[in-house]
Amino acid sequence: MGVDTELFDIFRAEVAEQIEDLCDLLERPPERWRIERLFQISHNVKGAAKIVGVESIRTVAHALEDLFASVRDGRELDEDGTNLARAGAEELAAGFKSMEGGGEYDGSGYRPLVDGWLSGETNSGSAAGSAEPATPPKSDTVPETSDDVANRTEARSENEGASQRETTLRVATDKVDALMGLSGEFVSLVFRSERHGTLARGLASRLLGLQKSRPDLRTDPDVREALRLSRSLVRELIDHANDSLAVSDELQGSVRALRMVRVDGLRTLLNRSIREATTTTGRKADLRIVGGETEVDRAILEQLRDPLIHLIRNAVAHGTEDPADRVAAGKPEAGRIELVARTAGPWVEIVVRDDGRGVDVEAVRERALQQEMVTREDLTETAPDEIVGLVFRSGLSTADEITELAGRGVGLDVVRTRLADLGGRSAIRSKAGEGTEFILRVPLTRLTTNGILVQVGRQTYAIPTGDVERTLSVRNQDVSLADGVEVVRIDDSLVRIVALGEILGVTPAEAAEKPAVVLSDGRRRRALLVDEVLGQREYIVQPLAWNLDGARLVSGTTVIDGGSVVPVLDSQILLGSEGRTVGWMGSREIRQRRILVVDDSATSRTLERNILRTAGYDVVTAVNGERALWMLRSEEVDLVVSDVEMPILDGFGLTREIRKDPVLERIPVILVTSLGSEEDKQRGAEAGADAYIVKGDFDQDELLKTVGRLL
């Protein structure tokens, strides 16, 4: 049946929270289950699913409701019932996830299992046949430890009730991101207010100087009143700027807090993973989470989900010994796996450790040799800790056979790759017979980050500090050639050095000595020559506009002091960049072509300007066609990039005016617009445009190729 979009969105938000609560409550020991609350959740999900017509979720929720109703009415909750209830929650989670992804889900297999249990039949099987994921097996479920109970008690009180729970409101992440973007725009307005205060202070100073230099004005009432008003204006503007800055800081902090979630929000998922892993291997293990109250950006935690699951499964499959072997080694029968989370400045560090057998260094060494990842000569000079680090390589596994949990050599490669994507780091420490720990270090949030501001030519850029190893000063005589590329010696290593201006296509300033920013991701190092290092600071990263999402070197933008919009460079791309140091101290002259960008949208105008500047062009901007025409007649411009829909004089009108002017008629014009019909394109051609780019098909390369062709 047709369902109102708004109603369906409300259903999704409500049911997501209800299912999350259901899974969380069922993770407790059965004797601590609050049956009435579980019944209410199942009932609510059933009713909501019925309203919007999601029959598969309604069927499973109805079966769960009947199960909890029977327990509420006095039916004993045995082991089969416990497993069946947890399986139902997992069925609901799987069905909801499938619905979110647009896939098909059939939960009809769950109802017969519940009916069998209600009728007294011993369905000791599971819901495995109904849908993925399978029901946790009844006999090998890992018992909870007192630590688990303590952790859960901290997270949610035993006696909490629905009326005592904190009121929550689910908001789509993109809406929070948009709010953060607006707070960034507000910062720009604050900086503009500060500039206005500076201008007013200058005006007051000039009036005072004029009054002192002209005796006839010292007693002039109009001049005295003007001076009084200017001083009052200065005070008002300064107070306004200070108040606005305080509000801006509070606003950014509040919006940032909206994205933060607790690390132990993954508790249910990780407990399920350890149950499945111990069931598959026949081993025993307990999971303890320390620092679960640590908060991290929701987007970061979502990206950490798969790596943490891999590490938990890895701890069971590779680390934890069989129960008999543990007892023989003087260890408890059940392995101990810990997840420890803590913040460290702008970073969050998550450690996953076990008390198992540790990494078999010799096995890693032999597998690496078999797969030709290293040579025997390399290994003779490699410390054991570095050999252990080879487990992060794709395809390397010390397992003797391929199973569901081990042997493919992909799990830890997923961890390393995902951490690199997040701008984080991963490390491993292991000791034979005592266990292994993996250390993950990721940014606390993706919206704000620390970065180094550098200047190249007249443009300022931001480089995230996650991959910055250090900054140093480089002289001409420090640069040498090795294998045909320019390098500089840093410590005991030769590091390739590249002028950032060469990569960006920006003419660098000339100097005999320049600063360099050294980047490293653990595998690659690159020294980037810049004109000036302006310092380190925290900033809000705003994503690129949808039509500029293909920018290769730029990952976003930020607003710095003075309201300037600064491109945030992608350090991973810079680490793989090619270039030379030629021109960083020489006398080469490059005439920059000047491009006029015309757009009434500040965001599009600024981002297009930065894309073109990054490519090496001198860029000026105008907010409408009339202003652009005035600028064209007052300064030299080589090409115009214009929007079409603008107030006062649109892009078509501007193009016609350029073609009518004998001085301007030869200037190329590129129209960039969302108007993509053939009729609109024909209007652009008739007006005299040299190129017409539809924003829906727009990317950086297309714009730069078109500009290069016309110039």
C-alpha positions, 0 to 999 in steps of 0.5 A, a space after each residue: 500500500 502507498 505510505 506517506 513519506 513523512 509517516 514512513 520516516 517516522 516509522 524508521 526512526 521509531 523502530 530503529 530505536 525500539 529494536 536497538 533497545 530490544 537487543 540491548 535488554 536481551 543481552 542481559 542475563 535472562 533473570 534480569 530481563 524486564 518482561 513487561 518492557 520487552 512485551 511493550 517494545 514488541 507490541 509497539 514494533 508490531 503496531 508501527 509495522 502494520 500501519 506502514 505495511 511492512 509485513 515481514 517485521 510485523 510477523 516477527 514482532 507479533 511472534 515475539 509479543 506472543 512469546 513475552 506475553 506467555 512468560 508474563 503470564 507465568 510460562 517458564 523461560 527456559 533455555 530454548 525460550 531465551 535463545 528464541 527471544 534473542 533470535 527474534 531480536 536479531 531477526 528484527 535487526 536483520 529485517 530492518 537493515 534489509 529494509 533500509 538497504 532496499 533489499 528483500 526480507 522474509 521473516 516468515 520462518 520465525 513464527 513456526 519456531 515460536 509456535 512450537 515453543 508455545 505449544 510445548 514442543 522442544 524446538 532446540 534448533 534455532 531460527 537459523 532457517 528463517 533468516 540471517 543472522 542465525 539464532 545463538 545456539 543454546 548450549 554453547 552460549 558464553 556465560 556472562 561474567 560479573 564484569 559484564 553485569 557491572 558494565 551494563 549496570 553502569 550503562 543502564 540502571 536495573 530499575 530504570 523505567 520508560 518514564 525515567 529514560 532521557 528523552 531522545 530525538 533521532 535526527 538524520 546525520 546529514 541534517 546535523 552536518 548541515 547545521 554544522 556547516 551553517 555554524 561554520 558560516 556563522 564563524 565567517 560572519 563573526 570574523 566579518 564583525 571583527 573587521 567592521 570593528 577594526 574599520 570603525 576604530 580606524 574611522 574614529 582615529 581619523 576623526 580624532 586626528 582631523 580634530 587635533 590638526 584643525 583648530 577650527 574643528 576642535 569645538 565644532 559640535 558636529 565633529 564632536 558628535 561624529 567623534 562620540 558616535 564613532 567611539 560608541 560604534 566601536 564599542 558596540 561592534 567590539 561587544 557584538 563581535 565578542 558576544 557572537 564569538 561566544 555564541 559561535 563557540 557554544 553553537 559549534 560545541 552543541 552541534 558537535 555533541 549531537 554527533 557523539 555516541 558512546 563506544 559501548 553502543 557497539 556492546 550488543 553487536 560485539 557480544 553477539 560476535 564473541 558468542 558466534 566465534 566461541 560457538 564456532 571454535 568450541 572455545 570460551 571467552 568473556 568480553 569486558 568493555 572498559 571506558 564504554 562511556 567514551 564518546 566518539 563521532 557517530 560516523 567514526 564509530 560506524 566505520 570502526 564497527 567492522 574492524 572491531 568485529 574482525 579484532 574480536 573474532 581474531 582474538 578468539 580464532 587466533 589468540 584464545 586457546 582451547 579450554 584444556 590448553 588454557 587450564 594446562 597453562 595455568 590460565 582460566 578456562 575462559 579467555 579474557 578479551 578486553 576492549 579499552 576506550 579512552 580519549 587523548 586530545 583530539 583522538 580516541 584510542 581503542 585497545 583490543 587485547 586478549 590473554 591468549 597465546 600471542 602471535 606466532 612470530 615464526 609462523 608469520 615469518 614463514 608465511 611472509 616468505 612463502 607469499 614472497 612479501 619479504 626476502 630472507 635478507 630483509 628478515 635478518 635485519 627485521 626486529 620481531 615487533 616489525 615481523 608481527 606487524 606483517 599480519 596487517 598485510 593482505 593475504 597473510 594468515 597463520 591459520 592452518 586451514 580456511 574456516 569461517 573465522 580465519 585463514 583468508 588473510 583479509 580481516 586485519 587488512 580490513 582493519 588497516 585499510 579502514 583506519 587509514 581511510 579515517 586518518 587514523 593509525 593501527 599498531 600491534 603488540 604481542 608476547 608469546 604465551 601472554 596475549 596480543 593487543 591491537 591499538 587503534 587511534 582515530 580522530 574523535 570527530 570528522 567534523 573538526 580536526 587539527 591541521 597545519 595552515 600553510 601558505 603557497 603563493 597568495 593562497 592558504 591551505 590546511 593539511 590535517 595533522 594526522 599524517 604530519 610527522 614534523 616541519 623543518 627548514 630546507 636549504 637549497 644545498 640540502 636537496 640532492 638527487 637519488 635515482 633521478 628524484 629529488 630527496 632530502 635527508 631526514 634523520 637517517 633516511 632519504 625522503 622525496 621532496 616536492 614543492 607543494 606549489 608544483 602539485 597545486 599549479 601555484 607559483 611559489 615565492 622565491 627564497 633560498 631557504 623554505 619550510 617543509 611539511 613532512 607527511 608519513 602514513 607509516 608506509 610512505 613519506 613525503 616532504 612538501 615545500 611551502 612558502 610559510 607555515 602559519 601554525 596549527 589550529 583546530 577547524 571545522 571541515 565543511 564538505 565540498 558542494 555536491 557538484 565539486 565532489 570530484 576535486 582530487 586534492 581537496 577533501 573539504 574547506 574551512 573558515 579561518 580568522 578573517 573569514 577566509 575560506 581555506 581548502 583542506 588538502 587530502 594528505 593521502 593524495 599528497 603522499 602519492 603525488 609527483 612533482 619537483 622542487 624546480 621554481 621554489 627558489 629559482 627565477 622562473 616567471 609564470 604569468 597567471 591567467 585571470 578568471 572571473 567567477 560569477 555566482 550569487 551563491 557564496 558557497 559555489 563562488 568560493 569553492 569554484 574560486 578555490 578549485 581554479 586557484 589550486 590549478 594555478 589561475 588568478 581568480 576574481 569573483 562577482 556576485 551578479 552579472 552587473 557587477 561582473 560587467 563593471 569588473 570586466 571593464 575595469 581590469 584585465 580578465 582572460 576568461 569568465 565562468 558564470 552561473 545563469 540564474 542570478 539577480 539583476 543580470 543573469 548569465 545569459 544577459 552577461 554573455 550577450 553584453 560581453 559579445 556586444 562590447 568590442 573590447 570584451 567580445 573575445 573573452 571566452 565564457 563558460 556557463 555552469 548551471 543546473 539548467 540542463 534542458 536542450 532549450 537552455 543549452 540553445 539559449 546559452 549558445 545563442 547568447 554567445 557562450 563558448 561552453 555550457 556545463 550542467 552542474 549535474 554532470 559537473 566535476 573538477 576535471 571537466 571544468 579544468 579541461 574546458 578552461 585549459 582548452 579555451 585559454 
